[in-house]
């Protein structure tokens, strides 16, 4: 049942293009920690929500994204909705 709820919520979300695109001329994958477009941020989540999201991410329910990509996609979606409402 949880899969259906989150699958519907995540249906339109895609991983961030900055994460998908590989920089030209580099052989290593790199990562967010070496990408100047990303900045580490501390946030507080309900433990039950974090655990459930982690389990669903491990099971691949949201596709091939990690926790920070999931949060980033949700934040971008929220900001876009807010911008439309202004």
C-alpha positions in Angstrom: 0.0 0.0 0.0 2.9 2.4 0.8 4.3 1.7 -2.6 1.2 2.9 -4.4 1.0 6.1 -2.3 4.6 7.1 -2.9 4.6 5.9 -6.5 1.8 8.3 -7.4 3.5 11.1 -5.6 6.8 10.5 -7.3 5.5 9.7 -10.8 6.3 13.1 -12.3 9.7 13.6 -10.6 12.9 13.1 -12.4 16.5 13.1 -11.0 18.2 16.5 -11.2 19.9 17.1 -14.6 23.1 18.1 -12.8 23.3 14.7 -11.3 22.4 12.9 -14.6 24.8 14.7 -16.9 28.5 13.6 -16.8 31.0 16.4 -17.2 32.9 16.2 -20.5 36.5 15.1 -20.3 36.4 13.6 -16.9 36.8 9.8 -16.4 35.6 9.7 -12.8 32.0 10.0 -11.8 32.6 12.8 -9.3 29.9 13.5 -6.9 27.8 16.1 -5.2 30.5 16.9 -2.7 32.9 18.0 -5.5 30.2 19.8 -7.5 30.0 23.6 -6.7 26.3 23.7 -7.5 25.6 21.6 -4.4 26.0 22.6 -0.8 25.6 20.4 2.3 22.6 21.3 4.4 21.3 19.9 7.7 17.6 19.2 8.0 15.4 17.5 10.6 12.9 14.8 9.6 10.5 12.7 11.6 12.4 9.5 12.2 9.4 7.4 11.0 9.3 9.3 7.7 13.1 9.1 7.2 13.0 5.3 7.8 10.1 4.7 5.5 11.7 6.8 2.7 15.0 5.0 3.2 13.4 1.6 2.8 11.5 2.7 -0.3 14.7 4.1 -1.8 16.6 0.9 -1.1 13.7 -1.0 -2.8 14.0 1.2 -5.9 10.4 2.5 -5.6 11.5 6.0 -6.7 13.8 4.8 -9.4 17.6 5.2 -9.4 17.9 8.2 -7.1 19.4 8.7 -3.7 17.9 10.5 -0.7 19.4 13.9 -1.5 18.1 13.7 -5.1 14.6 12.8 -3.7 14.6 15.8 -1.4 16.0 18.1 -4.1 13.3 17.0 -6.6 10.6 17.6 -4.0 12.0 21.0 -3.1 12.2 22.1 -6.8 8.6 20.9 -7.3 7.4 22.8 -4.3 9.2 26.0 -5.4 7.7 25.7 -8.9 4.1 25.3 -7.4 4.7 28.3 -5.2 6.0 30.4 -8.1 2.9 29.6 -10.1 0.7 30.6 -7.2 2.2 34.1 -6.9 
